[in-house]
Amino acid sequence: MFLRASKRSRSEVYLYDPIGTDKEGNEITLIDILGTEPEAVFELVENFFESRRLINKMKKLSKRERIVLELRYGIGGKQRKTQREVAQFFGISRSYVSRIEKKAIKKLFQELTHNDPQL
């Protein structure tokens, strides 16, 4: 059993694991090679997981609410659109798009704060 568990983790690489030494004998880690501040790397990773969490929570919205948010905020690689452009896309008024957007954001906020053990 231990061999199977260690086999899975064999391909894992950690940013602070030593990968060699420099001319003076100091350990070099992967984070040193990346050439960026550690905080920037952590921020990128955190943003990635937060966006995955948001997209997962968006599955609980209605199809129309989800599409409105995707178009308005460029979620999922879509180009950001104005309320007027979204209204034309659906063939509805801009004020109705605004109401859908507000309702969807309120639902998302509730999902992210009340039903999430991470908070």
Phi and psi in radians as a Rosetta constraint file:
Dihedral C 1 N 2 CA 2 C 2 CIRCULARHARMONIC -1.069 0.35
Dihedral N 2 CA 2 C 2 N 3 CIRCULARHARMONIC -0.654 0.35
Dihedral C 2 N 3 CA 3 C 3 CIRCULARHARMONIC -1.109 0.35
Dihedral N 3 CA 3 C 3 N 4 CIRCULARHARMONIC -0.689 0.35
Dihedral C 3 N 4 CA 4 C 4 CIRCULARHARMONIC -1.130 0.35
Dihedral N 4 CA 4 C 4 N 5 CIRCULARHARMONIC -0.755 0.35
Dihedral C 4 N 5 CA 5 C 5 CIRCULARHARMONIC -1.129 0.35
Dihedral N 5 CA 5 C 5 N 6 CIRCULARHARMONIC -0.732 0.35
Dihedral C 5 N 6 CA 6 C 6 CIRCULARHARMONIC -1.257 0.35
Dihedral N 6 CA 6 C 6 N 7 CIRCULARHARMONIC -0.494 0.35
Dihedral C 6 N 7 CA 7 C 7 CIRCULARHARMONIC -1.129 0.35
Dihedral N 7 CA 7 C 7 N 8 CIRCULARHARMONIC -0.689 0.35
Dihedral C 7 N 8 CA 8 C 8 CIRCULARHARMONIC -1.135 0.35
Dihedral N 8 CA 8 C 8 N 9 CIRCULARHARMONIC -0.702 0.35
Dihedral C 8 N 9 CA 9 C 9 CIRCULARHARMONIC -1.470 0.35
Dihedral N 9 CA 9 C 9 N 10 CIRCULARHARMONIC -0.093 0.35
Dihedral C 9 N 10 CA 10 C 10 CIRCULARHARMONIC -1.089 0.35
Dihedral N 10 CA 10 C 10 N 11 CIRCULARHARMONIC -0.569 0.35
Dihedral C 10 N 11 CA 11 C 11 CIRCULARHARMONIC -1.522 0.35
Dihedral N 11 CA 11 C 11 N 12 CIRCULARHARMONIC -0.024 0.35
Dihedral C 11 N 12 CA 12 C 12 CIRCULARHARMONIC -1.339 0.35
Dihedral N 12 CA 12 C 12 N 13 CIRCULARHARMONIC 2.441 0.35
Dihedral C 12 N 13 CA 13 C 13 CIRCULARHARMONIC -2.184 0.35
Dihedral N 13 CA 13 C 13 N 14 CIRCULARHARMONIC 2.318 0.35
Dihedral C 13 N 14 CA 14 C 14 CIRCULARHARMONIC -1.906 0.35
Dihedral N 14 CA 14 C 14 N 15 CIRCULARHARMONIC 2.532 0.35
Dihedral C 14 N 15 CA 15 C 15 CIRCULARHARMONIC -1.103 0.35
Dihedral N 15 CA 15 C 15 N 16 CIRCULARHARMONIC -0.503 0.35
Dihedral C 15 N 16 CA 16 C 16 CIRCULARHARMONIC -1.809 0.35
Dihedral N 16 CA 16 C 16 N 17 CIRCULARHARMONIC 0.138 0.35
Dihedral C 16 N 17 CA 17 C 17 CIRCULARHARMONIC -1.257 0.35
Dihedral N 17 CA 17 C 17 N 18 CIRCULARHARMONIC 2.407 0.35
Dihedral C 17 N 18 CA 18 C 18 CIRCULARHARMONIC -1.190 0.35
Dihedral N 18 CA 18 C 18 N 19 CIRCULARHARMONIC 2.379 0.35
Dihedral C 18 N 19 CA 19 C 19 CIRCULARHARMONIC -2.087 0.35
Dihedral N 19 CA 19 C 19 N 20 CIRCULARHARMONIC -0.010 0.35
Dihedral C 19 N 20 CA 20 C 20 CIRCULARHARMONIC 2.882 0.35
Dihedral N 20 CA 20 C 20 N 21 CIRCULARHARMONIC -2.946 0.35
Dihedral C 20 N 21 CA 21 C 21 CIRCULARHARMONIC -2.282 0.35
Dihedral N 21 CA 21 C 21 N 22 CIRCULARHARMONIC 2.711 0.35
Dihedral C 21 N 22 CA 22 C 22 CIRCULARHARMONIC -1.590 0.35
Dihedral N 22 CA 22 C 22 N 23 CIRCULARHARMONIC -3.019 0.35
Dihedral C 22 N 23 CA 23 C 23 CIRCULARHARMONIC -1.059 0.35
Dihedral N 23 CA 23 C 23 N 24 CIRCULARHARMONIC -0.564 0.35
Dihedral C 23 N 24 CA 24 C 24 CIRCULARHARMONIC -1.527 0.35
Dihedral N 24 CA 24 C 24 N 25 CIRCULARHARMONIC 0.014 0.35
Dihedral C 24 N 25 CA 25 C 25 CIRCULARHARMONIC 1.579 0.35
Dihedral N 25 CA 25 C 25 N 26 CIRCULARHARMONIC 0.113 0.35
Dihedral C 25 N 26 CA 26 C 26 CIRCULARHARMONIC -1.363 0.35
Dihedral N 26 CA 26 C 26 N 27 CIRCULARHARMONIC 2.489 0.35
Dihedral C 26 N 27 CA 27 C 27 CIRCULARHARMONIC -1.161 0.35
Dihedral N 27 CA 27 C 27 N 28 CIRCULARHARMONIC 2.465 0.35
Dihedral C 27 N 28 CA 28 C 28 CIRCULARHARMONIC -1.962 0.35
Dihedral N 28 CA 28 C 28 N 29 CIRCULARHARMONIC 2.312 0.35
Dihedral C 28 N 29 CA 29 C 29 CIRCULARHARMONIC -1.913 0.35
Dihedral N 29 CA 29 C 29 N 30 CIRCULARHARMONIC 2.910 0.35
Dihedral C 29 N 30 CA 30 C 30 CIRCULARHARMONIC -1.062 0.35
Dihedral N 30 CA 30 C 30 N 31 CIRCULARHARMONIC -0.638 0.35
Dihedral C 30 N 31 CA 31 C 31 CIRCULARHARMONIC -1.096 0.35
Dihedral N 31 CA 31 C 31 N 32 CIRCULARHARMONIC -0.562 0.35
Dihedral C 31 N 32 CA 32 C 32 CIRCULARHARMONIC -1.169 0.35
Dihedral N 32 CA 32 C 32 N 33 CIRCULARHARMONIC -0.680 0.35
Dihedral C 32 N 33 CA 33 C 33 CIRCULARHARMONIC -1.247 0.35
Dihedral N 33 CA 33 C 33 N 34 CIRCULARHARMONIC -0.597 0.35
Dihedral C 33 N 34 CA 34 C 34 CIRCULARHARMONIC -1.067 0.35
Dihedral N 34 CA 34 C 34 N 35 CIRCULARHARMONIC -0.434 0.35
Dihedral C 34 N 35 CA 35 C 35 CIRCULARHARMONIC 1.258 0.35
Dihedral N 35 CA 35 C 35 N 36 CIRCULARHARMONIC 0.514 0.35
Dihedral C 35 N 36 CA 36 C 36 CIRCULARHARMONIC -2.386 0.35
Dihedral N 36 CA 36 C 36 N 37 CIRCULARHARMONIC 2.815 0.35
Dihedral C 36 N 37 CA 37 C 37 CIRCULARHARMONIC -1.172 0.35
Dihedral N 37 CA 37 C 37 N 38 CIRCULARHARMONIC 2.429 0.35
Dihedral C 37 N 38 CA 38 C 38 CIRCULARHARMONIC -0.979 0.35
Dihedral N 38 CA 38 C 38 N 39 CIRCULARHARMONIC -0.622 0.35
Dihedral C 38 N 39 CA 39 C 39 CIRCULARHARMONIC -1.098 0.35
Dihedral N 39 CA 39 C 39 N 40 CIRCULARHARMONIC -0.611 0.35
Dihedral C 39 N 40 CA 40 C 40 CIRCULARHARMONIC -1.165 0.35
Dihedral N 40 CA 40 C 40 N 41 CIRCULARHARMONIC -0.692 0.35
Dihedral C 40 N 41 CA 41 C 41 CIRCULARHARMONIC -1.136 0.35
Dihedral N 41 CA 41 C 41 N 42 CIRCULARHARMONIC -0.801 0.35
Dihedral C 41 N 42 CA 42 C 42 CIRCULARHARMONIC -1.082 0.35
Dihedral N 42 CA 42 C 42 N 43 CIRCULARHARMONIC -0.672 0.35
Dihedral C 42 N 43 CA 43 C 43 CIRCULARHARMONIC -1.134 0.35
Dihedral N 43 CA 43 C 43 N 44 CIRCULARHARMONIC -0.733 0.35
Dihedral C 43 N 44 CA 44 C 44 CIRCULARHARMONIC -1.084 0.35
Dihedral N 44 CA 44 C 44 N 45 CIRCULARHARMONIC -0.770 0.35
Dihedral C 44 N 45 CA 45 C 45 CIRCULARHARMONIC -1.134 0.35
Dihedral N 45 CA 45 C 45 N 46 CIRCULARHARMONIC -0.777 0.35
Dihedral C 45 N 46 CA 46 C 46 CIRCULARHARMONIC -1.081 0.35
Dihedral N 46 CA 46 C 46 N 47 CIRCULARHARMONIC -0.764 0.35
Dihedral C 46 N 47 CA 47 C 47 CIRCULARHARMONIC -1.069 0.35
Dihedral N 47 CA 47 C 47 N 48 CIRCULARHARMONIC -0.694 0.35
Dihedral C 47 N 48 CA 48 C 48 CIRCULARHARMONIC -1.052 0.35
Dihedral N 48 CA 48 C 48 N 49 CIRCULARHARMONIC -0.847 0.35
Dihedral C 48 N 49 CA 49 C 49 CIRCULARHARMONIC -1.234 0.35
Dihedral N 49 CA 49 C 49 N 50 CIRCULARHARMONIC -0.593 0.35
Dihedral C 49 N 50 CA 50 C 50 CIRCULARHARMONIC -1.155 0.35
Dihedral N 50 CA 50 C 50 N 51 CIRCULARHARMONIC -0.704 0.35
Dihedral C 50 N 51 CA 51 C 51 CIRCULARHARMONIC -1.196 0.35
Dihedral N 51 CA 51 C 51 N 52 CIRCULARHARMONIC -0.619 0.35
Dihedral C 51 N 52 CA 52 C 52 CIRCULARHARMONIC -1.123 0.35
Dihedral N 52 CA 52 C 52 N 53 CIRCULARHARMONIC -0.690 0.35
Dihedral C 52 N 53 CA 53 C 53 CIRCULARHARMONIC -1.115 0.35
Dihedral N 53 CA 53 C 53 N 54 CIRCULARHARMONIC -0.759 0.35
Dihedral C 53 N 54 CA 54 C 54 CIRCULARHARMONIC -1.093 0.35
Dihedral N 54 CA 54 C 54 N 55 CIRCULARHARMONIC -0.819 0.35
Dihedral C 54 N 55 CA 55 C 55 CIRCULARHARMONIC -1.089 0.35
Dihedral N 55 CA 55 C 55 N 56 CIRCULARHARMONIC -0.663 0.35
Dihedral C 55 N 56 CA 56 C 56 CIRCULARHARMONIC -1.112 0.35
Dihedral N 56 CA 56 C 56 N 57 CIRCULARHARMONIC -0.723 0.35
Dihedral C 56 N 57 CA 57 C 57 CIRCULARHARMONIC -1.227 0.35
Dihedral N 57 CA 57 C 57 N 58 CIRCULARHARMONIC -0.494 0.35
Dihedral C 57 N 58 CA 58 C 58 CIRCULARHARMONIC -1.159 0.35
Dihedral N 58 CA 58 C 58 N 59 CIRCULARHARMONIC -0.327 0.35
Dihedral C 58 N 59 CA 59 C 59 CIRCULARHARMONIC -1.121 0.35
Dihedral N 59 CA 59 C 59 N 60 CIRCULARHARMONIC -0.337 0.35
Dihedral C 59 N 60 CA 60 C 60 CIRCULARHARMONIC -1.464 0.35
Dihedral N 60 CA 60 C 60 N 61 CIRCULARHARMONIC -0.158 0.35
Dihedral C 60 N 61 CA 61 C 61 CIRCULARHARMONIC -1.417 0.35
Dihedral N 61 CA 61 C 61 N 62 CIRCULARHARMONIC 2.840 0.35
Dihedral C 61 N 62 CA 62 C 62 CIRCULARHARMONIC -1.215 0.35
Dihedral N 62 CA 62 C 62 N 63 CIRCULARHARMONIC 2.822 0.35
Dihedral C 62 N 63 CA 63 C 63 CIRCULARHARMONIC -1.009 0.35
Dihedral N 63 CA 63 C 63 N 64 CIRCULARHARMONIC -0.767 0.35
Dihedral C 63 N 64 CA 64 C 64 CIRCULARHARMONIC -1.124 0.35
Dihedral N 64 CA 64 C 64 N 65 CIRCULARHARMONIC -0.777 0.35
Dihedral C 64 N 65 CA 65 C 65 CIRCULARHARMONIC -1.070 0.35
Dihedral N 65 CA 65 C 65 N 66 CIRCULARHARMONIC -0.763 0.35
Dihedral C 65 N 66 CA 66 C 66 CIRCULARHARMONIC -1.089 0.35
Dihedral N 66 CA 66 C 66 N 67 CIRCULARHARMONIC -0.789 0.35
Dihedral C 66 N 67 CA 67 C 67 CIRCULARHARMONIC -1.151 0.35
Dihedral N 67 CA 67 C 67 N 68 CIRCULARHARMONIC -0.701 0.35
Dihedral C 67 N 68 CA 68 C 68 CIRCULARHARMONIC -1.039 0.35
Dihedral N 68 CA 68 C 68 N 69 CIRCULARHARMONIC -0.819 0.35
Dihedral C 68 N 69 CA 69 C 69 CIRCULARHARMONIC -1.153 0.35
Dihedral N 69 CA 69 C 69 N 70 CIRCULARHARMONIC -0.697 0.35
Dihedral C 69 N 70 CA 70 C 70 CIRCULARHARMONIC -1.073 0.35
Dihedral N 70 CA 70 C 70 N 71 CIRCULARHARMONIC -0.754 0.35
Dihedral C 70 N 71 CA 71 C 71 CIRCULARHARMONIC -1.251 0.35
Dihedral N 71 CA 71 C 71 N 72 CIRCULARHARMONIC -0.730 0.35
Dihedral C 71 N 72 CA 72 C 72 CIRCULARHARMONIC -1.174 0.35
Dihedral N 72 CA 72 C 72 N 73 CIRCULARHARMONIC -0.679 0.35
Dihedral C 72 N 73 CA 73 C 73 CIRCULARHARMONIC -1.950 0.35
Dihedral N 73 CA 73 C 73 N 74 CIRCULARHARMONIC 0.100 0.35
Dihedral C 73 N 74 CA 74 C 74 CIRCULARHARMONIC 1.182 0.35
Dihedral N 74 CA 74 C 74 N 75 CIRCULARHARMONIC 0.575 0.35
Dihedral C 74 N 75 CA 75 C 75 CIRCULARHARMONIC -1.357 0.35
Dihedral N 75 CA 75 C 75 N 76 CIRCULARHARMONIC 2.447 0.35
Dihedral C 75 N 76 CA 76 C 76 CIRCULARHARMONIC 1.334 0.35
Dihedral N 76 CA 76 C 76 N 77 CIRCULARHARMONIC 0.445 0.35
Dihedral C 76 N 77 CA 77 C 77 CIRCULARHARMONIC 1.427 0.35
Dihedral N 77 CA 77 C 77 N 78 CIRCULARHARMONIC 0.058 0.35
Dihedral C 77 N 78 CA 78 C 78 CIRCULARHARMONIC -1.347 0.35
Dihedral N 78 CA 78 C 78 N 79 CIRCULARHARMONIC 2.718 0.35
Dihedral C 78 N 79 CA 79 C 79 CIRCULARHARMONIC -1.365 0.35
Dihedral N 79 CA 79 C 79 N 80 CIRCULARHARMONIC 2.415 0.35
Dihedral C 79 N 80 CA 80 C 80 CIRCULARHARMONIC -1.166 0.35
Dihedral N 80 CA 80 C 80 N 81 CIRCULARHARMONIC 2.430 0.35
Dihedral C 80 N 81 CA 81 C 81 CIRCULARHARMONIC -2.232 0.35
Dihedral N 81 CA 81 C 81 N 82 CIRCULARHARMONIC 2.716 0.35
Dihedral C 81 N 82 CA 82 C 82 CIRCULARHARMONIC -1.365 0.35
Dihedral N 82 CA 82 C 82 N 83 CIRCULARHARMONIC 2.900 0.35
Dihedral C 82 N 83 CA 83 C 83 CIRCULARHARMONIC -1.060 0.35
Dihedral N 83 CA 83 C 83 N 84 CIRCULARHARMONIC -0.634 0.35
Dihedral C 83 N 84 CA 84 C 84 CIRCULARHARMONIC -1.098 0.35
Dihedral N 84 CA 84 C 84 N 85 CIRCULARHARMONIC -0.754 0.35
Dihedral C 84 N 85 CA 85 C 85 CIRCULARHARMONIC -1.168 0.35
Dihedral N 85 CA 85 C 85 N 86 CIRCULARHARMONIC -0.683 0.35
Dihedral C 85 N 86 CA 86 C 86 CIRCULARHARMONIC -1.149 0.35
Dihedral N 86 CA 86 C 86 N 87 CIRCULARHARMONIC -0.700 0.35
Dihedral C 86 N 87 CA 87 C 87 CIRCULARHARMONIC -1.066 0.35
Dihedral N 87 CA 87 C 87 N 88 CIRCULARHARMONIC -0.744 0.35
Dihedral C 87 N 88 CA 88 C 88 CIRCULARHARMONIC -1.131 0.35
Dihedral N 88 CA 88 C 88 N 89 CIRCULARHARMONIC -0.672 0.35
Dihedral C 88 N 89 CA 89 C 89 CIRCULARHARMONIC -1.038 0.35
Dihedral N 89 CA 89 C 89 N 90 CIRCULARHARMONIC -0.760 0.35
Dihedral C 89 N 90 CA 90 C 90 CIRCULARHARMONIC -1.558 0.35
Dihedral N 90 CA 90 C 90 N 91 CIRCULARHARMONIC -0.270 0.35
Dihedral C 90 N 91 CA 91 C 91 CIRCULARHARMONIC 1.291 0.35
Dihedral N 91 CA 91 C 91 N 92 CIRCULARHARMONIC 0.642 0.35
Dihedral C 91 N 92 CA 92 C 92 CIRCULARHARMONIC -2.244 0.35
Dihedral N 92 CA 92 C 92 N 93 CIRCULARHARMONIC 3.080 0.35
Dihedral C 92 N 93 CA 93 C 93 CIRCULARHARMONIC -1.381 0.35
Dihedral N 93 CA 93 C 93 N 94 CIRCULARHARMONIC 2.756 0.35
Dihedral C 93 N 94 CA 94 C 94 CIRCULARHARMONIC -1.114 0.35
Dihedral N 94 CA 94 C 94 N 95 CIRCULARHARMONIC -0.647 0.35
Dihedral C 94 N 95 CA 95 C 95 CIRCULARHARMONIC -1.164 0.35
Dihedral N 95 CA 95 C 95 N 96 CIRCULARHARMONIC -0.571 0.35
Dihedral C 95 N 96 CA 96 C 96 CIRCULARHARMONIC -1.215 0.35
Dihedral N 96 CA 96 C 96 N 97 CIRCULARHARMONIC -0.645 0.35
Dihedral C 96 N 97 CA 97 C 97 CIRCULARHARMONIC -1.067 0.35
Dihedral N 97 CA 97 C 97 N 98 CIRCULARHARMONIC -0.738 0.35
Dihedral C 97 N 98 CA 98 C 98 CIRCULARHARMONIC -1.055 0.35
Dihedral N 98 CA 98 C 98 N 99 CIRCULARHARMONIC -0.746 0.35
Dihedral C 98 N 99 CA 99 C 99 CIRCULARHARMONIC -1.140 0.35
Dihedral N 99 CA 99 C 99 N 100 CIRCULARHARMONIC -0.755 0.35
Dihedral C 99 N 100 CA 100 C 100 CIRCULARHARMONIC -1.070 0.35
Dihedral N 100 CA 100 C 100 N 101 CIRCULARHARMONIC -0.772 0.35
Dihedral C 100 N 101 CA 101 C 101 CIRCULARHARMONIC -1.065 0.35
Dihedral N 101 CA 101 C 101 N 102 CIRCULARHARMONIC -0.838 0.35
Dihedral C 101 N 102 CA 102 C 102 CIRCULARHARMONIC -1.096 0.35
Dihedral N 102 CA 102 C 102 N 103 CIRCULARHARMONIC -0.744 0.35
Dihedral C 102 N 103 CA 103 C 103 CIRCULARHARMONIC -1.110 0.35
Dihedral N 103 CA 103 C 103 N 104 CIRCULARHARMONIC -0.754 0.35
Dihedral C 103 N 104 CA 104 C 104 CIRCULARHARMONIC -1.141 0.35
Dihedral N 104 CA 104 C 104 N 105 CIRCULARHARMONIC -0.729 0.35
Dihedral C 104 N 105 CA 105 C 105 CIRCULARHARMONIC -1.132 0.35
Dihedral N 105 CA 105 C 105 N 106 CIRCULARHARMONIC -0.691 0.35
Dihedral C 105 N 106 CA 106 C 106 CIRCULARHARMONIC -1.103 0.35
Dihedral N 106 CA 106 C 106 N 107 CIRCULARHARMONIC -0.765 0.35
Dihedral C 106 N 107 CA 107 C 107 CIRCULARHARMONIC -1.077 0.35
Dihedral N 107 CA 107 C 107 N 108 CIRCULARHARMONIC -0.781 0.35
Dihedral C 107 N 108 CA 108 C 108 CIRCULARHARMONIC -1.075 0.35
Dihedral N 108 CA 108 C 108 N 109 CIRCULARHARMONIC -0.768 0.35
Dihedral C 108 N 109 CA 109 C 109 CIRCULARHARMONIC -1.016 0.35
Dihedral N 109 CA 109 C 109 N 110 CIRCULARHARMONIC -0.787 0.35
Dihedral C 109 N 110 CA 110 C 110 CIRCULARHARMONIC -1.113 0.35
Dihedral N 110 CA 110 C 110 N 111 CIRCULARHARMONIC -0.733 0.35
Dihedral C 110 N 111 CA 111 C 111 CIRCULARHARMONIC -1.089 0.35
Dihedral N 111 CA 111 C 111 N 112 CIRCULARHARMONIC -0.753 0.35
Dihedral C 111 N 112 CA 112 C 112 CIRCULARHARMONIC -1.307 0.35
Dihedral N 112 CA 112 C 112 N 113 CIRCULARHARMONIC -0.457 0.35
Dihedral C 112 N 113 CA 113 C 113 CIRCULARHARMONIC -1.770 0.35
Dihedral N 113 CA 113 C 113 N 114 CIRCULARHARMONIC -0.682 0.35
Dihedral C 113 N 114 CA 114 C 114 CIRCULARHARMONIC -1.623 0.35
Dihedral N 114 CA 114 C 114 N 115 CIRCULARHARMONIC -0.559 0.35
Dihedral C 114 N 115 CA 115 C 115 CIRCULARHARMONIC -1.822 0.35
Dihedral N 115 CA 115 C 115 N 116 CIRCULARHARMONIC 0.248 0.35
Dihedral C 115 N 116 CA 116 C 116 CIRCULARHARMONIC -2.028 0.35
Dihedral N 116 CA 116 C 116 N 117 CIRCULARHARMONIC 2.038 0.35
Dihedral C 116 N 117 CA 117 C 117 CIRCULARHARMONIC -1.204 0.35
Dihedral N 117 CA 117 C 117 N 118 CIRCULARHARMONIC -0.214 0.35
Dihedral C 117 N 118 CA 118 C 118 CIRCULARHARMONIC -1.247 0.35
Dihedral N 118 CA 118 C 118 N 119 CIRCULARHARMONIC -0.370 0.35
